[in-house]
Amino acid sequence: MERPVRTPRRTFRYATRPSLLARSVWLCARHRPASWWRLPLVAAWASQIRRHRRARLEIAGRAYLGYQASLPADAYFGESGVRGALIWLAGADSVLSLGDGVLIGVGVQLAIAAGARLTVGSGTFINPNSRIFCAEGISIGRDCALSWDVEILDFDAHEIGSNGEFRPQSAPVRIGDHVWVGTRAIILKGVEIGDGAIVGAGSVVTRSVPPRAVVAGNPARVVREDVDWRHVPAGSGESDG
Ligand SMILES: CC(C)(COP(=O)(O)OP(=O)(O)OC[C@H]1O[C@@H](n2cnc3c(N)ncnc32)[C@H](O)[C@@H]1OP(=O)(O)O)[C@@H](O)C(=O)NCCC(=O)NCCS
C-alpha cells in the first residue's frame, strides 16, 4: 500500500520574500521555462543550478532548494550566511528528478555525471550540508529523512585491481521509501536500503540493508529488526507522551 506523503506546501509563503521570489523566478525561467510561472522550484538566494545544455531537471509539483532548518516552526531560507544549495547536472543526459515537496537544505550538493540519474521521491528532505555524488544511478524513495552531513555516492572515483584486473568502480544505489539516514552517515556504491529502514549516525553502509532494519557502525551492521519510525519535528511538542 502506498504511504501518503505530506508535502510542505506551506513553506511557499517564504516565496513572498523578495530575494527568494527573485531567485526562484530566475532559476525556474532558466531551467523549467515551460512552467516557470508555477514556480516548480522555490530557491534561496545563494542556491545555484549548473546544468549542461543537454541535462534535464524534472520536478513533479514543487521542490525547495536551500532551506535552512528542519525545525518547521522556524524554517527559513538563506539567512544564515551559509551558502545555498548546489545542483550540478554536469554532463549530457544527466537527469535529476525531484518529487513533489522535496526539501533540499542549504549547503547541500547534488552532483550528477553525464548519463547518470538521481531520483528523489515526494516528501523527502535532505538536510543541510549533505552531499550526493551520482556517477551512474541513485534513487531515493518517498518520505525519506536524510539528516545533516550525509554522503551518498555510487562510485569510488578510483579503480581497485589485482593482477591487472580492475573491478567496476561504480554501482547504483537504491534507497527505499520512508528511510531515515542519521547524521554523518556514508552510503557507498551498490547498496540497497529497504523501505522503512534506519541508518544510525556516523554509519558507513557498505552492504544492503533489509526493510525496517536499523543498521549502525562502520561497517554498518543490523542492530534492530522490524522497527517502525515516524518523523516528530523537533520543537513541535509532538511526542508519544
Ligand atoms: C540508530 C539509532 C536510531 C538507534 O537508536 P536506538 O534504537 O535507541 O538504539 P540503541 O541505543 O538501543 O542501540 C542499539 C545498539 O546499537 C548501537 N548503536 C546505536 N546507534 C549507533 C551508531 N550510530 N553507531 C554505532 N552503534 C550504534 C548501540 O551501541 C547499541 O549497541 P549494543 O546493543 O551493543 O549496546 C540512533 O542510535 C541513531 O544513530 N540516531 C540517529 C540520530 C540522527 O542522526 N538524527 C538526525 C535527525 S534528521
The ligand as a MOL file (V3000), in Angstrom:
LIG
                    3D

  0  0  0     0  0            999 V3000
M  V30 BEGIN CTAB
M  V30 COUNTS 48 50 0 0 0
M  V30 BEGIN ATOM
M  V30 1 C 20.3750 4.2610 15.0890 0
M  V30 2 C 19.6090 4.8670 16.2530 0
M  V30 3 C 18.2610 5.4400 15.7440 0
M  V30 4 C 19.3430 3.6940 17.1920 0
M  V30 5 O 18.6470 4.1340 18.3110 0
M  V30 6 P 18.1630 3.0310 19.4030 0
M  V30 7 O 17.2100 2.0710 18.7760 0
M  V30 8 O 17.6890 3.8030 20.5860 0
M  V30 9 O 19.4820 2.2080 19.6470 0
M  V30 10 P 20.2010 1.7910 20.9870 0
M  V30 11 O 20.7910 2.9990 21.6400 0
M  V30 12 O 19.3010 0.9070 21.7710 0
M  V30 13 O 21.4250 0.9590 20.3970 0
M  V30 14 C 21.3250 -0.3840 19.9270 0
M  V30 15 C 22.7400 -0.8570 19.6690 0
M  V30 16 O 23.2440 -0.1840 18.5020 0
M  V30 17 C 24.3980 0.6030 18.8140 0
M  V30 18 N 24.2950 1.8700 18.1160 0
M  V30 19 C 23.2240 2.7000 18.0850 0
M  V30 20 N 23.4650 3.7520 17.2880 0
M  V30 21 C 24.7100 3.5900 16.8180 0
M  V30 22 C 25.5190 4.3530 15.9460 0
M  V30 23 N 25.0570 5.4800 15.4100 0
M  V30 24 N 26.7400 3.8760 15.6390 0
M  V30 25 C 27.1990 2.7180 16.1910 0
M  V30 26 N 26.4660 1.9500 17.0030 0
M  V30 27 C 25.2360 2.3890 17.3350 0
M  V30 28 C 24.3420 0.7930 20.3310 0
M  V30 29 O 25.6200 0.9940 20.8670 0
M  V30 30 C 23.7260 -0.4950 20.7790 0
M  V30 31 O 24.6960 -1.4990 20.7750 0
M  V30 32 P 24.7620 -2.5980 21.9770 0
M  V30 33 O 23.4530 -3.3440 21.9030 0
M  V30 34 O 25.9430 -3.4290 21.6300 0
M  V30 35 O 24.8980 -1.8020 23.2340 0
M  V30 36 C 20.3750 6.0190 16.9470 0
M  V30 37 O 21.4500 5.4930 17.7370 0
M  V30 38 C 20.9600 6.9980 15.9360 0
M  V30 39 O 22.0660 6.8380 15.4130 0
M  V30 40 N 20.1530 8.0490 15.6290 0
M  V30 41 C 20.4650 8.9950 14.5880 0
M  V30 42 C 20.2740 10.4200 15.1160 0
M  V30 43 C 20.3380 11.4020 13.9900 0
M  V30 44 O 21.2500 11.4220 13.2180 0
M  V30 45 N 19.2860 12.2140 13.8920 0
M  V30 46 C 19.1670 13.1630 12.8110 0
M  V30 47 C 17.7350 13.5520 12.6440 0
M  V30 48 S 17.2990 14.0090 10.9630 0
M  V30 END ATOM
M  V30 BEGIN BOND
M  V30 1 1 1 2
M  V30 2 1 2 3
M  V30 3 1 2 4
M  V30 4 1 2 36
M  V30 5 1 4 5
M  V30 6 1 5 6
M  V30 7 2 6 7
M  V30 8 1 6 8
M  V30 9 1 6 9
M  V30 10 1 9 10
M  V30 11 2 10 11
M  V30 12 1 10 12
M  V30 13 1 10 13
M  V30 14 1 13 14
M  V30 15 1 14 15
M  V30 16 1 15 16
M  V30 17 1 15 30
M  V30 18 1 16 17
M  V30 19 1 17 18
M  V30 20 1 17 28
M  V30 21 1 18 19
M  V30 22 1 18 27
M  V30 23 2 19 20
M  V30 24 1 20 21
M  V30 25 1 21 22
M  V30 26 2 21 27
M  V30 27 1 22 23
M  V30 28 2 22 24
M  V30 29 1 24 25
M  V30 30 2 25 26
M  V30 31 1 26 27
M  V30 32 1 28 29
M  V30 33 1 28 30
M  V30 34 1 30 31
M  V30 35 1 31 32
M  V30 36 2 32 33
M  V30 37 1 32 34
M  V30 38 1 32 35
M  V30 39 1 36 37
M  V30 40 1 36 38
M  V30 41 2 38 39
M  V30 42 1 38 40
M  V30 43 1 40 41
M  V30 44 1 41 42
M  V30 45 1 42 43
M  V30 46 2 43 44
M  V30 47 1 43 45
M  V30 48 1 45 46
M  V30 49 1 46 47
M  V30 50 1 47 48
M  V30 END BOND
M  V30 END CTAB
M  END
